Amino acid sequence: MPTSAHVAGDGLPSVSASSIVASAVCGYHLVKIVSYSRTKEVPNGKSIHSSPFQLGGRTWHVRYYPNGNKTEDIDYISVFLEFDDTVVPEAGAVEAQAKFSLLDQHGNPVPSYTQRTIRNNYAVNKTWGYDKFIKREELEKSEHLKDDSFTIKVDVAVPGLFHGLETPSIVVPPSDLHRHLGDLLSSKAGADVEFLVGGETFFAHRYVLAARFPVFKAEFFGSMEESTTKNAIRIDDMEAQVFSALLTFMYTDALPDMKQEENMPWLSICLLQRTGMIWRG
């Protein structure tokens, strides 16, 4: 009779996965206002363009209004991010989110003068920013204006396209738990229960036997005698050869090889397996 089972084929099972990733292109542009006092000559509603810069496959400018964008903003500096729509690489939305920050003399953003816009579709609204970014009087009294110059940092995030990202396949090795448990049985390491069967002594592990067969669980962790005894457990109604094969099966899920004429003792194993009985003297 067969004593073990094999999986057909010589390949190992594998696990693969993929992800849907929404990427974004992020960058920044520094606008340094040199000779600030002279830029105040620009009238209200008029702006000065920064140099163009590329980000996310688009061209952008920063518009600086020294005396405000609107009449009600005349005491403020206005700043806007502008999309250069002279060359549109593809139709559809041109979305981006901007953050404007006044930098201190160490090049760090000043939290009280840092503002982030919502995501804007620049194909619809070509410019987006803040009419009242900073009051001129506050800037002129601050330490951030030095040598008649100051710097504004514009961080821009342009959402990218959704794309699939493949995760490399992971080869799952075949289970070898049965081999480790078989080694544990043969080595007798950590054995905590002893059986006397047919004049031979066998060593095993209570937790392994209890996990494999309910009858052993009841004996070792129930109210039966063997749950507390430390003496060897005698089994008189079974041959040593059969009990050895039973232990092997419980630890490895496989039966040891037997000669054809020795098949009869396996009937005892089948009965034990089906009825949950154990023979004790």
C-alpha positions in Angstrom: 0.0 0.0 0.0 1.3 3.6 -0.6 3.0 5.1 2.3 3.4 8.7 1.2 1.9 11.3 -1.3 3.8 13.4 -3.8 2.8 16.5 -5.7 3.1 16.0 -9.5 5.5 18.3 -11.3 8.9 19.6 -10.5 8.1 23.3 -10.1 7.5 25.1 -6.8 4.3 27.1 -6.2 4.7 30.8 -6.5 2.8 33.9 -5.5 2.7 37.1 -7.5 0.9 40.4 -7.1 0.5 43.8 -8.8 -0.4 47.3 -7.6 -2.2 50.2 -9.0 0.0 53.3 -8.3 -1.0 56.9 -8.6 2.3 58.8 -8.9 3.0 62.5 -8.7 5.8 64.7 -10.0 7.0 67.1 -7.4 9.5 70.0 -7.6 10.0 73.6 -6.6 11.1 76.9 -8.1 12.8 79.8 -6.2 11.9 83.3 -7.1 14.4 85.8 -5.7 13.1 89.4 -5.7 16.2 91.6 -6.1 15.9 95.4 -5.6 12.5 95.0 -4.0 12.0 98.8 -3.5 12.3 99.3 -7.3 9.6 96.7 -8.0 7.2 98.7 -5.9 7.0 101.1 -8.9 4.9 98.5 -10.7 1.3 99.6 -10.4 -1.5 97.7 -8.8 -2.9 94.9 -11.0 0.4 94.6 -12.9 2.8 91.6 -12.4 6.3 90.6 -13.1 6.9 87.1 -14.5 9.5 84.7 -13.3 11.7 82.7 -15.6 9.8 79.7 -17.0 10.4 76.3 -15.5 9.5 72.7 -16.4 7.6 70.3 -14.2 5.5 67.3 -15.0 5.9 67.8 -18.7 4.4 71.3 -18.4 5.9 74.8 -18.5 5.1 77.2 -15.6 5.7 80.7 -14.4 5.4 82.6 -11.1 3.6 85.9 -11.3 4.7 88.5 -8.7 2.4 91.5 -8.0 4.4 94.0 -5.9 1.3 96.1 -5.2 -1.4 93.5 -5.3 -3.5 91.8 -7.9 -6.7 93.7 -7.3 -7.6 97.1 -5.9 -8.5 95.7 -2.5 -5.0 94.1 -2.4 -3.0 97.2 -2.9 -1.2 96.9 0.4 -0.2 93.3 -0.2 2.1 91.3 -2.3 0.2 88.8 -4.5 1.7 85.6 -5.9 0.3 83.1 -8.5 1.4 80.0 -10.3 0.7 80.3 -14.0 0.4 77.5 -16.5 2.0 78.3 -19.9 -0.7 77.0 -22.2 1.1 78.0 -25.4 2.2 74.4 -25.8 -0.2 71.7 -24.4 1.3 68.2 -24.7 -2.1 66.5 -24.5 -5.7 67.4 -24.1 -7.6 67.1 -20.8 -7.1 68.4 -17.3 -3.8 70.0 -16.2 -4.0 69.6 -12.5 -1.5 70.8 -9.9 -1.2 71.9 -6.3 1.1 74.7 -5.2 2.6 75.9 -2.0 4.1 79.4 -1.6 6.6 80.0 1.1 8.5 83.1 2.1 12.1 82.0 3.0 14.1 83.2 5.9 17.8 84.2 5.6 18.7 80.5 6.1 16.6 79.3 3.2 13.9 77.8 5.4 10.1 78.4 4.9 8.6 80.9 7.3 5.5 79.0 8.7 3.4 82.2 9.2 3.9 83.0 5.5 3.4 79.6 4.0 0.2 78.9 2.2 -0.9 75.8 0.2 -3.5 76.0 -2.6 -6.1 73.4 -3.4 -5.6 71.2 -6.5 -6.5 73.4 -9.4 -7.2 72.5 -13.0 -4.9 74.9 -14.8 -6.5 74.1 -18.2 -9.6 75.9 -16.8 -8.0 78.4 -14.4 -4.7 79.4 -15.9 -3.4 81.1 -12.8 -3.9 80.1 -9.1 -2.5 81.6 -6.0 -2.9 84.2 -3.3 -4.0 87.8 -3.6 -3.0 88.6 0.0 0.2 86.5 0.4 2.0 89.0 2.6 1.5 92.6 3.6 4.2 94.8 2.3 4.6 96.7 5.6 5.1 93.4 7.5 7.7 92.2 5.0 9.6 95.5 5.2 9.8 95.4 9.0 10.9 91.7 9.1 14.4 90.3 9.0 13.4 88.3 5.9 14.0 91.4 3.7 17.8 91.8 3.6 19.8 93.9 1.2 16.5 94.9 -0.4 15.9 91.3 -1.5 13.8 88.3 -0.4 13.0 84.9 -1.8 9.7 83.0 -2.3 9.8 79.2 -2.8 7.0 77.6 -4.9 6.5 73.9 -4.4 4.5 72.3 -7.2 3.0 68.8 -7.2 1.6 67.5 -10.6 -0.4 64.3 -10.3 0.7 61.6 -12.6 -1.2 58.9 -14.5 -2.3 55.7 -12.8 -0.2 52.7 -13.8 0.3 49.1 -12.9 3.3 48.1 -10.9 4.2 44.5 -10.9 5.5 43.0 -7.7 8.1 40.3 -8.3 6.9 36.7 -7.9 7.8 35.0 -4.7 8.6 31.4 -4.8 7.0 29.5 -1.9 9.1 26.5 -0.9 7.4 23.2 -0.2 6.4 22.5 3.3 9.0 20.6 5.3 7.2 20.6 8.6 6.9 16.8 8.5 10.6 16.4 8.1 11.4 18.6 11.1 8.8 16.8 13.3 10.2 13.5 12.1 13.7 14.6 13.2 12.2 15.7 16.5 10.7 12.2 17.1 13.9 10.4 16.1 16.2 12.6 18.2 13.9 12.4 21.3 14.9 16.0 22.1 12.4 17.5 24.6 10.4 14.3 24.9 8.1 14.4 27.9 6.1 11.2 27.6 7.2 7.5 27.6 5.4 4.5 26.3 6.0 0.8 26.9 4.8 -1.3 24.0 5.6 -4.9 23.3 8.7 -4.9 25.4 10.1 -1.7 23.8 10.3 1.9 25.0 9.2 4.8 22.9 9.6 8.5 23.7 7.3 11.3 22.3 6.0 14.8 23.0 2.7 15.3 24.7 1.8 18.5 22.7 2.4 16.9 19.4 0.3 13.8 20.2 -2.5 16.0 21.7 -2.6 18.2 18.6 -2.8 15.2 16.3 -5.4 13.0 18.0 -8.2 14.0 20.4 -7.8 10.8 22.4 -4.3 11.8 23.4 -5.5 15.4 24.1 -8.0 13.9 26.5 -5.5 11.7 28.2 -2.7 14.3 28.6 -4.8 17.4 29.3 -8.0 16.0 30.7 -9.1 14.2 33.8 -7.7 10.8 32.9 -4.8 9.2 34.8 -2.1 10.0 32.2 -2.8 13.7 32.4 -0.8 13.9 35.7 1.4 10.7 35.8 5.0 10.9 35.0 5.4 7.1 34.7 5.7 5.2 31.4 2.3 4.5 29.8 1.9 0.8 29.1 0.0 -0.3 25.9 -0.5 -4.1 25.9 -2.8 -4.6 23.0 -0.5 -3.4 20.3 2.7 -4.6 18.7 5.8 -2.4 19.0 6.1 -2.3 15.3 2.6 -0.9 14.9 3.0 1.7 17.6 6.3 2.8 16.0 4.5 3.3 12.7 1.6 5.1 14.5 4.1 7.6 16.0 5.7 8.1 12.6 2.4 8.8 11.1 1.4 11.3 13.8 4.6 13.2 13.4 5.1 13.1 9.6 1.7 12.3 8.1 3.3 9.3 6.3 3.8 5.7 7.1 7.2 4.0 7.0 8.0 1.5 4.2 6.8 -2.1 4.9 7.1 -5.3 3.2 4.0 -6.6 1.4 3.6 -9.5 3.9 3.6 -7.1 6.8 0.5 -5.2 5.8 -1.9 -6.8 8.4 -0.7 -4.7 11.4 -1.9 -1.6 9.6 -5.5 -2.7 10.3 -4.8 -1.9 14.0 -3.7 1.6 13.0 -6.9 2.2 11.0 -9.0 1.0 13.9 -7.1 3.3 16.3 -7.4 6.2 13.9 -11.1 5.7 13.4 -12.2 4.9 16.9 -9.8 7.0 18.9 -9.1 4.1 21.1 -5.8 3.4 22.9 -4.9 0.2 24.6 -3.7 0.4 28.2 -2.8 -2.2 30.7 
